[in-house]
Amino acid sequence: MKRLVMIVLAAGLAVTACGGGQTATSGQQRVPVTVFAAASLNNVFTRLEPQFEAANPGADLRFNFGGSSDLAQQIVHGAPADVFASANEAQMKVVQNEGKVTGTPEPFVTNVLTIVVPVGNPKNIHSFADLAKPGVTEVVCAAQVPCGAATKKIEKDTNITLSPASEEQDVLAVLSKVQAGVADAGLVYVTDARSAGGKVQEINFPEATKAVNVYPIAAIKDAPHTELAQAFVTFIHSPTAQQQFASAGFGAA
Amino acid sequence: MTQTKDPHTVHTGLPRVLWLPALMAFALIVLPVIGLVVRAPWSRFGALVTSPSALAALELSLRTAAVSTLLCVLLGGPLAAVLARGTLPGLRLLRSVVLLPLVLPPVVGGLALLYLLGVSGFAGYVLDVAFGVRVPFTTTAVILAQTFVAMPFLVVSLEGALRTGEQRYESIAATLGARPWTVFRRITVPLVLPGLGSGTVLSFARCLGEFGATIAFAGSLQGVTRTLPLEVYLQREVDADGAIALSLLLVVVAIVVIVVGRPRSAEGLR
């Protein structure tokens, strides 16, 4: 038994020692800046990382990508975030209402919905109304999540009621079902359609502008590294960053 | 270990060092549930768990889990018998393959089902062209996903019972001229009933909690494919209180299942 205890203790020591070693070597006095960002920002933020770090040599950007509501909950429950970039204003409000935001959150990009169909567009879909045609299996986001709320708003504005085969949790789930060919069409954000590359076909429709999704960004109060957090927020608004957003399909805020 | 009342059995005693880790293990299981109970919105609890969407999800969950469990018994039972008593070469490999759904993340299982039975999958293509049947986004898809993930629970517990069980009676019956089917029906099945019971309870519980494979394969639509776990996950987006209330509902159902099925399953495991 004694030996078992010794082994457990030794293992514990080894683990903590390793952990310590790692921070010592990779840190090199660079300050970690933790950015909680909506999953749809993944591509652009990752591309911007080297540029920001080059401009701020002391900073070491770390991302936590996820659903905006998950991230908001994590921040409210005390996750050590420096910056929050949300895919909608509602989740930023959640964080703001808990007094966790410094200053006013500022919109930095927008996103609109688009129709995605499998390559070749087998069901001949060219408009929002086409989705309601009989024999079309369409998949949308549930009304509880931002992309679903936008879908509902367009349905209301156009007086076209969809009867989707499934109301998914997020755009990626919608996208994967169209990609897999089990759905004939889906409603996702323009940026998601772009990031899918050539695996789906994108069909823009004019009514999409009736539901514009605004992305706000803010530094978190009592953040471990306020100054660099603020620097990142400023950087996101810079022309360099904005250009990257535009090429990914985001609209200007 | 020795729990028999036989006075001749020497009580070996439990090493005291086991108590602390045992207590910690128990706390790890129980404390999070207590956390849920403490945080639950009790004043609105009734309203939250009887909302139309919650009731639809509960009903769908119970209905699909019942059918899936039945499928597990009807298909997994014979599979367990083959694995335990069969004399095929390569049976060991087969046994490991059966465990696959246990070790795979359920969402991977769901994707696998999707790429098999989706319109672009080969089985899905055949079904669609030959019969005009599309499985994804139907309640059938939910049942398939649940059966996929729950099957190993039944097979493993039943196979264990079959292997450790007494085989003497079966040989005696056989020497007395009973045919294999009669031996199986009259001797084998009654002997492993406790193991079958525990396996059934475990599979039902697993079906009830199924999430990843369902959301990946069946989608999420109220009354059709949105089971209780999917409803919890979705509610969380808008109303944390609602999600907690629904989670507790799921906990209650799970406890009922375990308590109702426990005496048998405990026997079966012994």
Interface residues (C-beta under 8 A of the other chain):
Chain A: M1 G67 S69 Q73 T137 V139 A142 Q144 V145 P164 A165 S166 E167 E168 Q169 A173 S176 K177 A180 G181 V182
Chain B: P15 V17 L114 Y115 G118 V119 S120 G124 R134 P136 F137 I215 A216 A218 G219 S220 L221 Q222 T225 R226 Y233 L234 Q235 R236 E237 V238 A240
